[in-house]
Structure formats: structure tokens, C-alpha cells
Amino acid sequence: MTQLLRVQNFSIASDGVAAGVDQSFESPFGFDHRDLFAWSGATASWPNRTEPGGTRGLDDYFTRDFTHNIGAEIMGRNKFGFQRGPWVDHEWQGWWGDEPPFHTPVFVLTHHERPSITLSDTTFHFVDGSPAEVLSKAKQAALGKDVRLGGGVTTIREFLDADLVDTMHIAVAPVEIGSGLKLWESPDELEDRFEHEVVPSPSGVAHHLFWRK
């Protein structure tokens, strides 16, 4: 059975910006990111929902599909936390508290390795290596399931440049950020390697689906 490397539910603005340049403890994305994720947070399947209700339909389908057949995740260090350089605070264990939402092994890319940590049913491994080397480790840990490439934007671009990504779902929100780290100038940049379809949602989000040619 083929194991895929998948980007899922990765949200960006209509100008291609996915993250700001001034990330901090107070601002994990470097700007107010709530508008980027409003489409998913409004759905019935949003995992942090505390009240009944929420929307059904296309947005809910993608939100519900986020964990389907995922056995491991790869993420960049900036997605894990705000520290840079050598780890000076090993007490920091990510943005998610004692119950991270991944429920799989997670491979965090960093040039400054540290011991693995386990929180609930998620183990974070801090690894230094090429995209191909890290993907190989993640596929072994995924036990036959697919690997999710969780971001951030720099990490996704790195794996795209290495031609390792098999499928992508990019949710383009109807907002503009103006400056920051961009996934693309235009999605057309990827059409030499990927089939590409756009499915509009009543929420205003455009769901871009890519799969390798």
C-alpha cells in the first residue's frame, strides 16, 4: 500500500500569506489568524467545539477528514513553538497543552535536537535531516498510514521543492494579510507537477485540491 505525504486543511490568505514574520509567544502566527481558520472553527466537526451546532457541508467534510488515515505528522520548529536557536527552555512543550490534537508521532524539524517528549498519545521527536530523511522516519513511524505535512509555510515549501508532496488541500480565505511568509504568488506555479481543482464553499473559502500528476 502506498504511503502518501499529505498537506491537509492548510489555511492561507487570498494574497498567499500563511504566517507573519513577527511570531511570538503572544502571537503564534505573527498576526491575528482567526479569519484564516474561521471556516473550520464554524463547523460541527471542529474538535474544540464546546457547544452543539456548527455548519455541515463542504467545510465540515474537510474538518472531519483531517485525521483520516494519518499515522504521523511532520512540522517545522516554528509550528511547535516560538523559541529560536539552541533550546534554552525544555519546559516548553508546544502550543497545545497536555492534550495535543495530533494523536500520532510528530517529527519536528530543527537544527538543535532535544530529547523526545510524550504528551498523552502524541510523541514529539526533534530531528535534523533532509526532507527525504525525515519523511523516511515518519513513514516508518506511521505504520502503513499516510504522513501529514503540517506546516508551517516554510516547511511545506521545502518539501515541495524536494518534490516529496503527493496531495495538498489548501483553504484560501477571503482576506488579505499584506505581508508575511507566502505559500505562493499564484497556485498556477504548481500546475506543472500537480492536477489542480478549486471548489468554492458557501463560507467564502476556496478549497484548492492538488494531487500529483
Secondary structure as GFF3:
##gff-version 3
##sequence-region A 1 213
A	DSSP	beta_strand	5	13	.	.	.	ID=ss1
A	DSSP	beta_strand	17	19	.	.	.	ID=ss2
A	DSSP	alpha_helix	34	41	.	.	.	ID=ss3
A	DSSP	alpha_helix	58	64	.	.	.	ID=ss4
A	DSSP	three_ten_helix	65	67	.	.	.	ID=ss5
A	DSSP	beta_strand	70	76	.	.	.	ID=ss6
A	DSSP	alpha_helix	77	80	.	.	.	ID=ss7
A	DSSP	beta_strand	105	109	.	.	.	ID=ss8
A	DSSP	beta_strand	117	119	.	.	.	ID=ss9
A	DSSP	beta_strand	122	127	.	.	.	ID=ss10
A	DSSP	alpha_helix	131	142	.	.	.	ID=ss11
A	DSSP	beta_strand	146	151	.	.	.	ID=ss12
A	DSSP	alpha_helix	153	161	.	.	.	ID=ss13
A	DSSP	beta_strand	167	173	.	.	.	ID=ss14
A	DSSP	beta_strand	181	182	.	.	.	ID=ss15
A	DSSP	three_ten_helix	187	190	.	.	.	ID=ss16
A	DSSP	beta_strand	194	200	.	.	.	ID=ss17
A	DSSP	beta_strand	206	212	.	.	.	ID=ss18
###
